[in-house]
Amino acid sequence: MKRIIDYKDNNVGGGADDHNNDNNNSSTFRYLCTIKELPVGKSRQFSVRNAKGTKEIQIAVFNVDSKYYCISNKCQHQGGPLSKGILDEEKKVITCPWHGWKYSIINGKAPHKGGDSVDSYETKIIKDKLYVNAIPTNIGSRVTQPHKEYSDLENSVRDYLNHMEKDLL
């Protein structure tokens, strides 16, 4: 496997295919953007190929005091876009904009005991260009389950909508 320190940027000219994420060499790092394109205090969503190149993954990258953090962009609760959430820069915790679930941007874990987590990814800067490792450093997991009444209501609504859809056909 090619290490990131072995990476050489042979495409300094700025061609259209310089930094596509369909990386056919053995490196698992994917180019995201230049560091100027993600200012301090901002976050951004990116779509990159996984390490095997078989599927797209959505990631959120945060610039806190010129240090870059990367986690999955999908909240474990209902898939909210974490890149659009509210970031507590001091605690390095992102709050999902949809329902308020919280995750550390350092490791993707919930800031409280027993909470769900999302994947986190290593970032590297090479010649003012930001790269992310497509292999997660921490794998997220769903540990909480909705209470029975919520699950029953959700199933009931889903059944109703499926029934209505069939009636329209």
N, C-alpha and C positions, 0 to 999 in steps of 0.2 A: 504494500500500500504506500502511496506517495504521501509524505508528510507535508504539512503546510509550509514548513521552512524550506522544502525543496521546490516550492512553487516558483516559477519564473513567468513574469508577465511579458510575453513575446509580442503582444498586440497593443503596444503603446500608441499606435496610430489612431485609434478611435473608430474602427470599422463597426458595422452593424452587428457582426457576430462575435465581437470581442468577448462578451461576458454573458453568453446564454447559459442557462442553468442545466442544459442537457450535457453535462460534463462527462465526456467519454473516457477521460483518463481515470486513473485509480484513486484520485483525490476525492474525499467525501465533502470537501468544502465547496460552497457555492457562492459566487459573486452576488452581492445585493445592490450596492450603490457606492458612490464616493462618500466620504465622511461629511462633505459640504452639503450633500443632499438630505442629511438627517441632522438638523441643528440640535444643540443642547436643549433639553426640556421637551423634545418632541418624540413622537412614536410614529411608526409606519408599518403597514401590512405588506408582506411579500408572499409570493407563491414560488416555491422551489420544488425540485424533484427530490424524492427521498434518496437515500444512499444507493439503493438498487436501481434507481431511475425508473421505477415501475408506476409511481403515482405522485401527484402533486400534494404538497403539504402547505398549509397556510400558517405563517409565522408572524409574530408581532415583535418588532425590534424597538427598543427604548434607548434614548441617549440621555443619561443622567450624568451631568458633570463630565462630559466627554468620555464616559465609559459606556460601552454598549452591552445591553442585555437582550436575550432573545428567548421567547417562550412560544408555545402554540398560540395561535390567534383565536382558538375556539374554546370558549368557556365550557367546563364540564356539565354545567347545569342544563342549559338549553342552546348552547352553541353561539352565544353572544360574541361580538368582535372585541377582543381584549385590547386591540390597538386603539380603539375608540373610547376606552374606559378612562376613569379618573385615576391619575397616578399620584401617589404620595411619594415624592422624590426622597424625602428624609428616610422613610421606612422601606422604600423600594418595593411598594405594594401597589398593584393595579386592582381597581374595582371594576367589575364588569358593568357596562352601561345599561344592560337590560334588567338585571335583578340584584345587583349588588354583591355578587360573590367575589371573594378576594383571593389573590395569588401573589406570591413573591416573584418579582421579575428576576431574581437571582437564581432560584432553583425550581420555580414553578409550583412550589408547595403552598398550601394554605397557611396563613400566618397564625392560625389557631389550631389547637390539638384536634386531631380526628377529621380534618377537612379533606376535601378532594384536592387533587393536584393535576397540573397539566405538564406536558413535555417541556423541557428546557434544553437550550442548545448553546454550544460554545461559539463565540465570535472571535475573529482575528482581523487585525488591520494590517494591510501590506501596501505600502506606497500610497497612503491616503485612500485606500479602497477597502470596503467592509465586506467580509466573507463570513458565512455561517457554516458550521459543520452540520450536514444533513442527518447525522446520527445523534439522537438525543443524548445528553449527558445524564438526564433524569427522565424516567418514563412516568408520565402522569397516570393517575388511577382514580376511579370512581369508588369512593368508600361509603358515601351516604346514599340512602334510598328514601324516596318520598314516602310520607306516611300513607297508610292504607286509604284514607278518605280522599286524599289528593289523587292517588293512583286510580281509584274507582271513578272519580270525576273525569279524569283525563281519558280513561277508557270509554266512558259513557259518551263524552263529546266526540271522540274518534269514531265510535260506532254510529252515532247520529249523522256525522258528516259523510261517512261512507254510504249510509242509507240514502241521504239526500242526493248524493252524487249519482247513485244508481237510478233513483227516480227521475233524474234529469235526462238520463240516456233513454 
